[in-house]
Amino acid sequence: MEFKDVMQARYSCRRFLPTPVAEDTVRELVALAQRVPSWGNTQPWRVHAAGGQTALAIRQGLVAALTGGQAEEPEVPMPPSFEGALMERYRGLGIELFKVLGIGREDKDKRSAHYANNFNAFGAPALVFVTVPAGQTPYVVLDAGAFTAALCLAASERGLATCVLAALARYPQVVRRHLPLAAGERLVIGVALGYPDTQAPVNGFRSSRAGLAEVLTLTGF
């Protein structure tokens, strides 16, 4: 595929097949994503991938933490809320997604189940966690974001699907029970990785994008 085709093909997958992702495939995807730029080539990200029973145990642990009412302890601050156009897009995503899922506005049980499914990584057979060094400026998170985006694009080119999920980083203590994150690493984000269930209607959903007029300012051209 050409790069523009890869960009168009990538989407947030919300139902995965149980088909395992091969270790060599994960290695290849991470190696490709390594080519992204970073400040002074510092490459501050570290990557922890989990598959098989380890991924399942993490997913189950995260759901248990949520449903058990445990306090969230993210290691990188998450936005408490959004305002203006950001909130409009955030709400718009939820409205359109719930339409596809057939979840009514007042159906609190189904809404809660969908939220919990985020922590279950939508059944993904593999999980990829991205960390940065503790004590650094937010620029290392910028670099980690670039790596994460590249990983998702590399997966899409290979016919795999991804979903970037803050839910996977809300209970880092669960992740640390199963993966060897060093004390000096801070968990930024988790990515669900696997093969998409193409028969699931939710995987036909595509979120909208802001028009160029909303995001682009051209000066001196």
C-alpha positions, 0 to 999 in steps of 0.5 A, a space after each residue: 500500500 502507498 502511505 496515503 492508503 495506509 493512513 486511510 486504512 487505519 482505524 480504532 478496532 473495537 472487536 478483535 479475533 482471538 487469533 494470536 499475533 506472532 512474536 516475529 510480527 511484533 518485532 517487525 512492527 516495533 522495528 519499523 516504528 523505531 524509524 520515527 524522529 525523536 528529540 536529538 535521536 534520544 528514542 526515549 520510549 521503551 516497549 513492553 509487549 504481552 501476548 497469550 495468557 499474559 495479555 489475558 491476565 492483564 486484561 482481566 486484572 484491569 477490568 477487575 480493578 475498574 469494577 472493584 472500584 480501585 482508584 486510578 493511578 496513571 503515571 502520566 497525567 491524563 486530561 481531567 476534561 476538555 473544552 470548546 472544539 475538543 469537547 465537541 469532538 469528544 462528545 461527537 465520537 461517543 454519540 456516533 459510536 453508541 449509535 453503531 453499538 445500539 446503546 441508548 442514551 439512558 442505557 447506563 448498563 450498556 454504557 458501563 459495559 462498553 467502558 469496561 470493554 476498553 479495559 479489556 482491550 476489546 478482546 485483543 490477543 496482544 497488548 503493547 505498552 509504551 513507557 518513557 523515563 521518569 523525570 523528563 519533560 513532556 517532550 518525551 511523551 511527544 516522542 512516545 506518541 510519534 512511536 505509537 502512531 507509527 506502530 499503529 500504521 505499521 500494523 495496519 499495513 500488515 493487515 492487523 488492527 490496533 486501538 490506542 487506549 488510555 484505559 490500559 494505562 490507568 492502573 499501571 500497578 496491574 501492568 507491573 504485576 505481569 510485565 518487567 517495567 523498571 522503576 524508572 519507567 513511566 507508563 504512557 499508553 497501551 495499544 490493543 493489537 490483533 486481527 480485526 473481527 471484520 463481521 462486527 458492525 462496530 469495526 465499520 465505524 470511522 470517526 470524523 476528522 476536523 477540516 483543514 480550516 480548523 487546524 491549519 494556518 498558512 502564512 507567507 505561501 
